[in-house]
Amino acid sequence: MDEDTRYEAVRSRDGRFDGVFFFAVETTGIYCRPSCPAVTPKRHNVRFFPTAAAAQGSGFRACRRCRPDAVPGSAEWNVRADAVGRAMRLIADGVVDREGVAGLAARLGYSARQVQRQLTGELGAGPVALARAQRAHTARVLLQTTQLPVTEIAFAAGFASVRQFNDTVREVYASTPTQLRAAASRGRSASRGRDARRAAPGAGIPLRLAHRGPYQAAAVFDQLAHEAVSGVEEVSGVHGSRTYRRTLRLPYGTGVVAVEERTRVPKGGTGTRPGGWLDARLHLTDPRDLTTAVQRLRRLFDLDADPYAVDERLGADPRLGPLVAARPGLRSPGAVDPLEPAVQALVGRAGAEDLVRRYGKVLDAPCGGLTHLFPEPAALAEVGPAGPLGALAAALADGTVRLDPGADRDETQEALLALPGMDPATVATVRVRALGDPDVAPPGVGVPDDWRPWRSYAVQHLRVAGEWNR
């Protein structure tokens, strides 16, 4: 998009581009999402940025009205397989906070200087600035939805010091942490019809997992219910208002999350301002895992997809057109733990449940039917299950195969196919679910090139419609 096209999107408040780019107003010092409901600024006062971090780095603060940091991430980072796309997925997963820029570069196979140059050249911000913007957003969520002390929030959000935390919040939001929390409390008190979102101690962190465009929640929950591994996952409730619950193994501890099927569309959520969110509640043993947990849930529910691009392409196909019209915004679910879809593809759901009972770590505090974490690759490699599963577990444990968000998809496919007993169908499943590849065709099936680059979504339409059973 050129800048004139971007300005037209801003002028029409087109929510389809929220997260795709941001605009800032030089006369106010504020940056916004394209659908911001405020009065449209004059063209000569507007600057455009590819990321919120780039806008912040240029001295602009986040709009308090449209909250540009709360929009879904750009779908581009899920689609792209180059170094920049892989880097963005790793940064979103919290790698820079945990391992630094050197750790990010090592995972990508580049020098830290190369990564800095590529990200800054394309996105207007380097890995540290991108991670800083993400930390600021995490801090705001914790300030406005929990009763954690401000000092604890600073370190939970990934900041190295309370001073760094305070300075960043003031720069990004033009408010102190205490003022952000107080403003959120006043807003809740003034809104009678809205749910109180502040979490009491022990009640977990309430979240709104935003998505762009239409979202076929029923199809996603149907699939999750069909695949749910007892002890790790469960789906309860009646169709249309189900709750998906599961355990999470995270870098600093464990978590339990509940996600509601009901999709809420905000006022004015039609026409050029569509979108909505899934309500969730997250319980963590260590708040530092919030960013990572949210990103893994977003991958599971495919919340950063661009349904407009997918539906436009597939809807023009004679075979898929009626299916797309019946289910606009159909998603291709991913995984919170990349080993899970691989295990189910190899040994089935019953086999996965047996492995959970035998080798999964028991939760310190079981939560209803949720009693275990899914087994780690090292645990399965140690007991040495026979066949392809044992080979996969060993390869994941020793790093021969990587399934993290920044893994190179083609290299990972080659490494998987080199394992004994690993067949192309299982590898295709892993590529779709664990690596989030939007363009995977099942092996041995004639899938038209016209469905590129969204063949994973095309196959999902066929599965949901009952025209594909594999």
PEFEN-V921419 format. One record per residue. RES is the residue in one small letter. SS is DSSP state (H for helix, E for strand, C for the rest). PSI is psi as a letter, one per 40 degrees, with the letter a starting at -180 (NA if undefined). BURIAL is 1 if it has 9 or more other ideal C-beta (glycine too) atoms within 8 Angstrom, else 0. Layout:
BEGIN
res=RES ss=SS psi=PSI burial=BURIAL
res=RES ss=SS psi=PSI burial=BURIAL
END
This chain:
BEGIN
res=m ss=C psi=h burial=0
res=d ss=C psi=i burial=0
res=e ss=H psi=d burial=0
res=d ss=H psi=d burial=0
res=t ss=H psi=d burial=0
res=r ss=H psi=d burial=1
res=y ss=H psi=d burial=1
res=e ss=H psi=d burial=0
res=a ss=H psi=d burial=1
res=v ss=H psi=d burial=1
res=r ss=H psi=d burial=0
res=s ss=C psi=e burial=0
res=r ss=C psi=f burial=1
res=d ss=C psi=h burial=1
res=g ss=H psi=e burial=1
res=r ss=H psi=e burial=1
res=f ss=H psi=e burial=1
res=d ss=E psi=h burial=1
res=g ss=C psi=d burial=1
res=v ss=C psi=d burial=1
res=f ss=E psi=i burial=1
res=f ss=E psi=i burial=1
res=f ss=E psi=i burial=1
res=a ss=E psi=i burial=1
res=v ss=E psi=h burial=1
res=e ss=C psi=d burial=0
res=t ss=C psi=d burial=0
res=t ss=C psi=e burial=0
res=g ss=C psi=f burial=1
res=i ss=E psi=i burial=1
res=y ss=E psi=i burial=1
res=c ss=E psi=i burial=1
res=r ss=E psi=i burial=1
res=p ss=C psi=d burial=1
res=s ss=C psi=e burial=1
res=c ss=C psi=h burial=1
res=p ss=C psi=e burial=0
res=a ss=C psi=i burial=0
res=v ss=C psi=h burial=0
res=t ss=C psi=h burial=0
res=p ss=C psi=i burial=1
res=k ss=C psi=i burial=0
res=r ss=H psi=d burial=0
res=h ss=H psi=e burial=0
res=n ss=H psi=e burial=0
res=v ss=E psi=h burial=1
res=r ss=E psi=i burial=0
res=f ss=E psi=i burial=1
res=f ss=E psi=i burial=1
res=p ss=C psi=d burial=1
res=t ss=C psi=i burial=1
res=a ss=H psi=d burial=1
res=a ss=H psi=d burial=1
res=a ss=H psi=d burial=1
res=a ss=H psi=d burial=1
res=q ss=H psi=d burial=1
res=g ss=H psi=d burial=1
res=s ss=C psi=e burial=1
res=g ss=C psi=e burial=0
res=f ss=C psi=i burial=1
res=r ss=E psi=i burial=1
res=a ss=E psi=h burial=1
res=c ss=C psi=h burial=1
res=r ss=C psi=e burial=0
res=r ss=C psi=d burial=0
res=c ss=C psi=e burial=1
res=r ss=C psi=g burial=1
res=p ss=H psi=d burial=1
res=d ss=H psi=e burial=1
res=a ss=H psi=e burial=0
res=v ss=C psi=i burial=1
res=p ss=C psi=i burial=1
res=g ss=C psi=i burial=1
res=s ss=C psi=h burial=0
res=a ss=C psi=e burial=1
res=e ss=H psi=d burial=0
res=w ss=H psi=d burial=1
res=n ss=H psi=d burial=1
res=v ss=H psi=d burial=1
res=r ss=C psi=i burial=1
res=a ss=C psi=e burial=1
res=d ss=C psi=a burial=0
res=a ss=H psi=d burial=1
res=v ss=H psi=d burial=1
res=g ss=H psi=d burial=1
res=r ss=H psi=d burial=1
res=a ss=H psi=d burial=1
res=m ss=H psi=d burial=1
res=r ss=H psi=d burial=1
res=l ss=H psi=d burial=1
res=i ss=H psi=d burial=1
res=a ss=H psi=d burial=1
res=d ss=C psi=e burial=1
res=g ss=C psi=e burial=1
res=v ss=H psi=d burial=1
res=v ss=H psi=d burial=1
res=d ss=H psi=d burial=0
res=r ss=H psi=d burial=0
res=e ss=H psi=e burial=1
res=g ss=H psi=i burial=0
res=v ss=H psi=d burial=1
res=a ss=H psi=d burial=0
res=g ss=H psi=d burial=1
res=l ss=H psi=d burial=1
res=a ss=H psi=d burial=1
res=a ss=H psi=d burial=0
res=r ss=H psi=d burial=1
res=l ss=H psi=e burial=1
res=g ss=C psi=f burial=0
res=y ss=C psi=i burial=1
res=s ss=C psi=i burial=0
res=a ss=H psi=d burial=1
res=r ss=H psi=d burial=0
res=q ss=H psi=d burial=1
res=v ss=H psi=d burial=1
res=q ss=H psi=d burial=1
res=r ss=H psi=d burial=0
res=q ss=H psi=d burial=1
res=l ss=H psi=d burial=1
res=t ss=H psi=d burial=1
res=g ss=H psi=d burial=0
res=e ss=H psi=d burial=0
res=l ss=H psi=e burial=1
res=g ss=C psi=e burial=1
res=a ss=C psi=i burial=1
res=g ss=C psi=i burial=1
res=p ss=H psi=d burial=1
res=v ss=H psi=d burial=0
res=a ss=H psi=d burial=1
res=l ss=H psi=d burial=1
res=a ss=H psi=d burial=1
res=r ss=H psi=d burial=1
res=a ss=H psi=d burial=1
res=q ss=H psi=d burial=1
res=r ss=H psi=d burial=1
res=a ss=H psi=d burial=1
res=h ss=H psi=d burial=1
res=t ss=H psi=d burial=1
res=a ss=H psi=d burial=1
res=r ss=H psi=d burial=1
res=v ss=H psi=d burial=1
res=l ss=H psi=d burial=1
res=l ss=H psi=d burial=1
res=q ss=H psi=e burial=1
res=t ss=H psi=e burial=1
res=t ss=C psi=i burial=1
res=q ss=C psi=f burial=0
res=l ss=C psi=i burial=1
res=p ss=C psi=i burial=0
res=v ss=H psi=d burial=1
res=t ss=H psi=d burial=0
res=e ss=H psi=d burial=1
res=i ss=H psi=d burial=1
res=a ss=H psi=d burial=1
res=f ss=H psi=d burial=1
res=a ss=H psi=d burial=1
res=a ss=C psi=e burial=1
res=g ss=C psi=e burial=1
res=f ss=C psi=i burial=1
res=a ss=C psi=d burial=0
res=s ss=C psi=i burial=0
res=v ss=H psi=d burial=1
res=r ss=H psi=d burial=0
res=q ss=H psi=d burial=1
res=f ss=H psi=d burial=1
res=n ss=H psi=d burial=1
res=d ss=H psi=d burial=0
res=t ss=H psi=d burial=1
res=v ss=H psi=d burial=1
res=r ss=H psi=d burial=1
res=e ss=H psi=d burial=1
res=v ss=H psi=d burial=1
res=y ss=H psi=e burial=1
res=a ss=C psi=f burial=0
res=s ss=C psi=i burial=1
res=t ss=C psi=i burial=0
res=p ss=H psi=d burial=1
res=t ss=H psi=d burial=0
res=q ss=H psi=d burial=0
res=l ss=H psi=d burial=1
res=r ss=H psi=d burial=1
res=a ss=H psi=d burial=0
res=a ss=H psi=d burial=1
res=a ss=H psi=d burial=1
res=s ss=H psi=d burial=1
res=r ss=H psi=d burial=0
res=g ss=H psi=d burial=0
res=r ss=H psi=d burial=1
res=s ss=H psi=d burial=0
res=a ss=H psi=e burial=0
res=s ss=C psi=g burial=0
res=r ss=C psi=d burial=0
res=g ss=C psi=e burial=0
res=r ss=C psi=i burial=0
res=d ss=C psi=h burial=0
res=a ss=C psi=h burial=0
res=r ss=C psi=e burial=1
res=r ss=C psi=h burial=1
res=a ss=C psi=h burial=1
res=a ss=C psi=i burial=0
res=p ss=C psi=h burial=0
res=g ss=C psi=e burial=0
res=a ss=C psi=e burial=0
res=g ss=C psi=i burial=1
res=i ss=E psi=h burial=1
res=p ss=E psi=h burial=1
res=l ss=E psi=i burial=1
res=r ss=E psi=h burial=1
res=l ss=E psi=g burial=1
res=a ss=E psi=i burial=1
res=h ss=E psi=i burial=1
res=r ss=C psi=i burial=1
res=g ss=C psi=a burial=1
res=p ss=C psi=i burial=0
res=y ss=C psi=h burial=1
res=q ss=C psi=g burial=1
res=a ss=H psi=d burial=1
res=a ss=H psi=d burial=1
res=a ss=H psi=d burial=1
res=v ss=H psi=d burial=1
res=f ss=H psi=d burial=1
res=d ss=H psi=d burial=1
res=q ss=H psi=d burial=1
res=l ss=H psi=d burial=1
res=a ss=H psi=d burial=1
res=h ss=H psi=d burial=0
res=e ss=H psi=e burial=1
res=a ss=C psi=h burial=1
res=v ss=C psi=h burial=1
res=s ss=C psi=i burial=1
res=g ss=C psi=d burial=1
res=v ss=C psi=d burial=1
res=e ss=E psi=i burial=1
res=e ss=E psi=i burial=1
res=v ss=E psi=h burial=1
res=s ss=E psi=i burial=0
res=g ss=C psi=i burial=0
res=v ss=C psi=i burial=0
res=h ss=C psi=h burial=0
res=g ss=C psi=d burial=0
res=s ss=C psi=f burial=1
res=r ss=C psi=i burial=1
res=t ss=E psi=h burial=1
res=y ss=E psi=h burial=1
res=r ss=E psi=i burial=1
res=r ss=E psi=i burial=1
res=t ss=E psi=i burial=1
res=l ss=E psi=h burial=1
res=r ss=E psi=h burial=1
res=l ss=C psi=i burial=1
res=p ss=C psi=d burial=0
res=y ss=C psi=e burial=0
res=g ss=C psi=a burial=0
res=t ss=E psi=i burial=1
res=g ss=E psi=i burial=1
res=v ss=E psi=h burial=1
res=v ss=E psi=i burial=1
res=a ss=E psi=h burial=1
res=v ss=E psi=h burial=1
res=e ss=E psi=i burial=1
res=e ss=E psi=d burial=1
res=r ss=E psi=h burial=0
res=t ss=E psi=h burial=1
res=r ss=E psi=h burial=0
res=v ss=C psi=h burial=0
res=p ss=C psi=i burial=0
res=k ss=C psi=h burial=0
res=g ss=C psi=e burial=0
res=g ss=C psi=f burial=1
res=t ss=C psi=i burial=0
res=g ss=C psi=b burial=0
res=t ss=C psi=e burial=1
res=r ss=C psi=f burial=1
res=p ss=C psi=i burial=1
res=g ss=C psi=i burial=1
res=g ss=E psi=a burial=1
res=w ss=E psi=i burial=1
res=l ss=E psi=h burial=1
res=d ss=E psi=h burial=1
res=a ss=E psi=i burial=1
res=r ss=E psi=h burial=1
res=l ss=E psi=h burial=1
res=h ss=E psi=h burial=1
res=l ss=E psi=i burial=1
res=t ss=C psi=d burial=0
res=d ss=C psi=h burial=1
res=p ss=H psi=e burial=1
res=r ss=H psi=e burial=1
res=d ss=H psi=e burial=1
res=l ss=H psi=d burial=1
res=t ss=H psi=d burial=1
res=t ss=H psi=d burial=1
res=a ss=H psi=d burial=1
res=v ss=H psi=d burial=1
res=q ss=H psi=d burial=1
res=r ss=H psi=d burial=1
res=l ss=H psi=d burial=1
res=r ss=H psi=d burial=1
res=r ss=H psi=d burial=1
res=l ss=H psi=d burial=1
res=f ss=C psi=e burial=1
res=d ss=C psi=f burial=1
res=l ss=C psi=e burial=1
res=d ss=C psi=e burial=1
res=a ss=C psi=i burial=1
res=d ss=C psi=g burial=0
res=p ss=H psi=d burial=1
res=y ss=H psi=d burial=1
res=a ss=H psi=d burial=1
res=v ss=H psi=d burial=1
res=d ss=H psi=d burial=1
res=e ss=H psi=d burial=0
res=r ss=H psi=d burial=1
res=l ss=H psi=d burial=1
res=g ss=H psi=e burial=1
res=a ss=C psi=e burial=0
res=d ss=C psi=h burial=1
res=p ss=H psi=d burial=0
res=r ss=H psi=d burial=0
res=l ss=H psi=d burial=1
res=g ss=H psi=d burial=1
res=p ss=H psi=d burial=0
res=l ss=H psi=d burial=1
res=v ss=H psi=d burial=1
res=a ss=H psi=d burial=0
res=a ss=H psi=d burial=0
res=r ss=C psi=g burial=1
res=p ss=C psi=h burial=1
res=g ss=C psi=e burial=1
res=l ss=C psi=h burial=1
res=r ss=C psi=i burial=1
res=s ss=C psi=g burial=1
res=p ss=C psi=i burial=1
res=g ss=C psi=b burial=1
res=a ss=C psi=i burial=1
res=v ss=C psi=d burial=1
res=d ss=C psi=h burial=0
res=p ss=H psi=e burial=1
res=l ss=H psi=d burial=1
res=e ss=H psi=d burial=1
res=p ss=H psi=d burial=1
res=a ss=H psi=d burial=1
res=v ss=H psi=d burial=1
res=q ss=H psi=d burial=1
res=a ss=H psi=d burial=1
res=l ss=H psi=d burial=1
res=v ss=H psi=e burial=1
res=g ss=H psi=i burial=0
res=r ss=H psi=d burial=0
res=a ss=H psi=d burial=0
res=g ss=H psi=d burial=1
res=a ss=H psi=d burial=1
res=e ss=H psi=d burial=1
res=d ss=H psi=d burial=0
res=l ss=H psi=d burial=1
res=v ss=H psi=d burial=1
res=r ss=H psi=d burial=0
res=r ss=H psi=d burial=0
res=y ss=H psi=e burial=0
res=g ss=C psi=i burial=1
res=k ss=C psi=h burial=1
res=v ss=E psi=h burial=0
res=l ss=E psi=i burial=1
res=d ss=E psi=d burial=0
res=a ss=E psi=g burial=0
res=p ss=E psi=i burial=0
res=c ss=E psi=g burial=1
res=g ss=C psi=b burial=0
res=g ss=C psi=e burial=0
res=l ss=E psi=h burial=1
res=t ss=E psi=d burial=0
res=h ss=E psi=i burial=1
res=l ss=C psi=i burial=1
res=f ss=C psi=i burial=1
res=p ss=C psi=i burial=1
res=e ss=C psi=i burial=1
res=p ss=H psi=d burial=1
res=a ss=H psi=d burial=0
res=a ss=H psi=d burial=1
res=l ss=H psi=d burial=1
res=a ss=H psi=d burial=1
res=e ss=H psi=d burial=0
res=v ss=H psi=e burial=0
res=g ss=C psi=f burial=0
res=p ss=C psi=i burial=1
res=a ss=C psi=i burial=0
res=g ss=C psi=a burial=0
res=p ss=H psi=d burial=1
res=l ss=H psi=d burial=1
res=g ss=H psi=d burial=1
res=a ss=H psi=d burial=1
res=l ss=H psi=d burial=1
res=a ss=H psi=d burial=1
res=a ss=H psi=d burial=1
res=a ss=H psi=d burial=1
res=l ss=H psi=d burial=1
res=a ss=H psi=d burial=1
res=d ss=H psi=e burial=0
res=g ss=C psi=e burial=0
res=t ss=C psi=d burial=0
res=v ss=C psi=h burial=1
res=r ss=C psi=h burial=0
res=l ss=C psi=f burial=1
res=d ss=C psi=i burial=1
res=p ss=C psi=d burial=1
res=g ss=C psi=e burial=1
res=a ss=C psi=i burial=1
res=d ss=C psi=h burial=0
res=r ss=H psi=d burial=1
res=d ss=H psi=d burial=0
res=e ss=H psi=d burial=0
res=t ss=H psi=d burial=1
res=q ss=H psi=d burial=1
res=e ss=H psi=d burial=0
res=a ss=H psi=d burial=1
res=l ss=H psi=d burial=1
res=l ss=H psi=d burial=1
res=a ss=C psi=e burial=0
res=l ss=C psi=i burial=1
res=p ss=C psi=h burial=0
res=g ss=C psi=e burial=0
res=m ss=C psi=h burial=1
res=d ss=C psi=i burial=0
res=p ss=H psi=d burial=0
res=a ss=H psi=d burial=1
res=t ss=H psi=d burial=1
res=v ss=H psi=d burial=1
res=a ss=H psi=d burial=1
res=t ss=H psi=d burial=1
res=v ss=H psi=d burial=1
res=r ss=H psi=d burial=1
res=v ss=H psi=d burial=1
res=r ss=H psi=d burial=1
res=a ss=C psi=d burial=1
res=l ss=C psi=e burial=1
res=g ss=C psi=f burial=1
res=d ss=C psi=h burial=1
res=p ss=C psi=e burial=1
res=d ss=C psi=g burial=1
res=v ss=C psi=h burial=1
res=a ss=C psi=h burial=1
res=p ss=C psi=i burial=1
res=p ss=C psi=i burial=0
res=g ss=C psi=e burial=0
res=v ss=C psi=h burial=0
res=g ss=C psi=h burial=0
res=v ss=C psi=h burial=1
res=p ss=C psi=i burial=0
res=d ss=H psi=d burial=0
res=d ss=H psi=e burial=0
res=w ss=H psi=e burial=1
res=r ss=C psi=i burial=0
res=p ss=C psi=f burial=0
res=w ss=C psi=f burial=1
res=r ss=H psi=d burial=1
res=s ss=H psi=d burial=1
res=y ss=H psi=d burial=1
res=a ss=H psi=d burial=1
res=v ss=H psi=d burial=1
res=q ss=H psi=d burial=1
res=h ss=H psi=d burial=1
res=l ss=H psi=d burial=1
res=r ss=H psi=d burial=1
res=v ss=H psi=d burial=1
res=a ss=C psi=e burial=1
res=g ss=C psi=e burial=0
res=e ss=C psi=e burial=0
res=w ss=C psi=h burial=1
res=n ss=C psi=e burial=0
res=r ss=C psi=NA burial=0
END
